[in-house]
């Protein structure tokens, strides 16, 4: 009978004695070598191990450690492993963990790229299914941010491994980039959105994106023309009439380039535009950026006349669905947006700007031009109703209801602010608009004709 609190024995293929200690349940653990060839010396070595610990791989472990390791080695399923990790987490020894072949074990970068993939993303499918606005162009830009910035920093990591501390490290890394504060934040949010979605869907246990301080700083301000400089630019000869009218329209409405490209004949009212679509080469004709329709006042009869005339010149035929700013290349696309900008800069050179100075102006600058001048004279709610800006959710709740007199106030302020910017309409031209609209739209049963 063995009187020792352990089992001592010598294997046939070993020269030294081995010892097996008991765990808390009295079961023998896997044997370890005593390093002794003599039995008495082996017994002394075993008692010393019980008292001082066992040296394994240059590290001292206790019998309790051996017992725990033996238990871990006997794990045969992911559920058993998760049960142990859950207990360690409950006791506070583990903050989080990843079990093999679970959602959290998915490759982080692959997950992010799938998240922004228009064809395969479950997030995008959910957005579209619930009628939320999301465009291919936006997804493409976010995917590029993942490839260019997130992938080099987090390559090879699992989704569930990403911690708040590592996100802080990534933000610090972005701080070293020669980019504007706004651009850095956009890149960071390209990764924030997938991580927050993963947390909401139970793919990860902790959202590592919370509590971080992002970048602040003056954004690069777009150059805007003075009203007199804008008027001068519209008085010189433009080789492309469509480009000139597109610039004029944006200057007095603040409309985005894609919204102007997306205008169709049926969107032309008598003194307003029904903006419901936007164009870009990735999405083609889609809803506006904010997925909302709006009526944009254009209290400039000459400009409305010219837009009608432009629509009538469509080489692919005139119809309610025909583009106002048509393309010479294909019937189902509008003119390219770069044409607006190229011709604007050429006009600025003609009125005395150097090519370098002209290059500092962007077509989107008209949006700033309109907003800057109108904001001085008109309530914020009314300006936003025209530009489609959505910056404060609570503000939107109280600002999307048109009140009596709003339309008249917008038109009056519009005329006063941009007086002299555009030519005036003749009586003859005014009559042509009326007759053309009736012929082209009323016969098609277009509901907007009656409203006009």
Secondary structure as the mmCIF struct_conf table of DSSP 4:
data_model
#
loop_
_struct_conf.conf_type_id
_struct_conf.id
_struct_conf.beg_label_comp_id
_struct_conf.beg_label_asym_id
_struct_conf.beg_label_seq_id
_struct_conf.end_label_comp_id
_struct_conf.end_label_asym_id
_struct_conf.end_label_seq_id
BEND BEND1 UNK A 4 UNK A 5
STRN STRN1 UNK A 6 UNK A 10
TURN_TY1_P TURN_TY1_P1 UNK A 12 UNK A 13
BEND BEND2 UNK A 15 UNK A 16
STRN STRN2 UNK A 17 UNK A 21
STRN STRN3 UNK A 22 UNK A 22
TURN_TY1_P TURN_TY1_P2 UNK A 24 UNK A 25
BEND BEND3 UNK A 26 UNK A 26
HELX_LH_PP_P HELX_LH_PP_P1 UNK A 27 UNK A 27
STRN STRN4 UNK A 28 UNK A 28
HELX_LH_PP_P HELX_LH_PP_P2 UNK A 29 UNK A 31
STRN STRN5 UNK A 32 UNK A 33
BEND BEND4 UNK A 35 UNK A 35
BEND BEND5 UNK A 37 UNK A 38
HELX_RH_AL_P HELX_RH_AL_P1 UNK A 39 UNK A 52
STRN STRN6 UNK A 54 UNK A 56
TURN_TY1_P TURN_TY1_P3 UNK A 57 UNK A 58
STRN STRN7 UNK A 59 UNK A 61
HELX_RH_AL_P HELX_RH_AL_P2 UNK A 63 UNK A 73
TURN_TY1_P TURN_TY1_P4 UNK A 74 UNK A 74
BEND BEND6 UNK A 77 UNK A 77
HELX_RH_AL_P HELX_RH_AL_P3 UNK A 78 UNK A 90
TURN_TY1_P TURN_TY1_P5 UNK A 91 UNK A 92
BEND BEND7 UNK A 93 UNK A 93
BEND BEND8 UNK A 95 UNK A 95
TURN_TY1_P TURN_TY1_P6 UNK A 100 UNK A 101
BEND BEND9 UNK A 102 UNK A 102
HELX_RH_3T_P HELX_RH_3T_P1 UNK A 103 UNK A 105
BEND BEND10 UNK A 106 UNK A 106
STRN STRN8 UNK A 107 UNK A 107
HELX_RH_AL_P HELX_RH_AL_P4 UNK A 108 UNK A 115
TURN_TY1_P TURN_TY1_P7 UNK A 116 UNK A 116
TURN_TY1_P TURN_TY1_P8 UNK A 118 UNK A 120
HELX_RH_AL_P HELX_RH_AL_P5 UNK A 122 UNK A 129
TURN_TY1_P TURN_TY1_P9 UNK A 130 UNK A 131
HELX_RH_AL_P HELX_RH_AL_P6 UNK A 136 UNK A 145
HELX_RH_PI_P HELX_RH_PI_P1 UNK A 146 UNK A 150
HELX_RH_AL_P HELX_RH_AL_P7 UNK A 151 UNK A 154
TURN_TY1_P TURN_TY1_P10 UNK A 155 UNK A 156
STRN STRN9 UNK A 158 UNK A 158
HELX_RH_3T_P HELX_RH_3T_P2 UNK A 159 UNK A 161
HELX_RH_AL_P HELX_RH_AL_P8 UNK A 164 UNK A 175
TURN_TY1_P TURN_TY1_P11 UNK A 176 UNK A 176
BEND BEND11 UNK A 177 UNK A 179
HELX_RH_AL_P HELX_RH_AL_P9 UNK A 181 UNK A 200
TURN_TY1_P TURN_TY1_P12 UNK A 201 UNK A 202
BEND BEND12 UNK A 203 UNK A 206
TURN_TY1_P TURN_TY1_P13 UNK A 208 UNK A 211
HELX_LH_PP_P HELX_LH_PP_P3 UNK A 221 UNK A 223
HELX_RH_AL_P HELX_RH_AL_P10 UNK A 227 UNK A 235
BEND BEND13 UNK A 236 UNK A 236
BEND BEND14 UNK A 239 UNK A 239
HELX_RH_AL_P HELX_RH_AL_P11 UNK A 241 UNK A 253
HELX_RH_AL_P HELX_RH_AL_P12 UNK A 257 UNK A 261
TURN_TY1_P TURN_TY1_P14 UNK A 262 UNK A 262
STRN STRN10 UNK A 264 UNK A 264
HELX_RH_3T_P HELX_RH_3T_P3 UNK A 265 UNK A 267
STRN STRN11 UNK A 268 UNK A 268
BEND BEND15 UNK A 270 UNK A 271
STRN STRN12 UNK A 272 UNK A 275
STRN STRN13 UNK A 277 UNK A 280
TURN_TY1_P TURN_TY1_P15 UNK A 281 UNK A 283
STRN STRN14 UNK A 284 UNK A 287
TURN_TY1_P TURN_TY1_P16 UNK A 289 UNK A 290
BEND BEND16 UNK A 291 UNK A 291
STRN STRN15 UNK A 294 UNK A 297
HELX_RH_AL_P HELX_RH_AL_P13 UNK A 301 UNK A 312
TURN_TY1_P TURN_TY1_P17 UNK A 313 UNK A 313
TURN_TY1_P TURN_TY1_P18 UNK A 315 UNK A 316
TURN_TY1_P TURN_TY1_P19 UNK A 320 UNK A 321
BEND BEND17 UNK A 322 UNK A 322
STRN STRN16 UNK A 323 UNK A 323
BEND BEND18 UNK A 324 UNK A 325
STRN STRN17 UNK A 326 UNK A 326
BEND BEND19 UNK A 328 UNK A 329
TURN_TY1_P TURN_TY1_P20 UNK A 331 UNK A 332
BEND BEND20 UNK A 333 UNK A 333
STRN STRN18 UNK A 334 UNK A 334
TURN_TY1_P TURN_TY1_P21 UNK A 337 UNK A 337
HELX_RH_AL_P HELX_RH_AL_P14 UNK A 338 UNK A 350
TURN_TY1_P TURN_TY1_P22 UNK A 351 UNK A 352
HELX_RH_AL_P HELX_RH_AL_P15 UNK A 355 UNK A 358
TURN_TY1_P TURN_TY1_P23 UNK A 359 UNK A 360
TURN_TY1_P TURN_TY1_P24 UNK A 363 UNK A 364
HELX_RH_AL_P HELX_RH_AL_P16 UNK A 365 UNK A 375
TURN_TY1_P TURN_TY1_P25 UNK A 376 UNK A 377
BEND BEND21 UNK A 378 UNK A 378
HELX_RH_AL_P HELX_RH_AL_P17 UNK A 380 UNK A 387
HELX_RH_AL_P HELX_RH_AL_P18 UNK A 393 UNK A 399
BEND BEND22 UNK A 400 UNK A 401
TURN_TY1_P TURN_TY1_P26 UNK A 404 UNK A 405
HELX_RH_AL_P HELX_RH_AL_P19 UNK A 406 UNK A 417
TURN_TY1_P TURN_TY1_P27 UNK A 418 UNK A 420
BEND BEND23 UNK A 421 UNK A 422
HELX_LH_PP_P HELX_LH_PP_P4 UNK A 423 UNK A 426
HELX_RH_AL_P HELX_RH_AL_P20 UNK A 427 UNK A 441
HELX_RH_3T_P HELX_RH_3T_P4 UNK A 442 UNK A 444
TURN_TY1_P TURN_TY1_P28 UNK A 445 UNK A 445
HELX_RH_AL_P HELX_RH_AL_P21 UNK A 447 UNK A 451
#
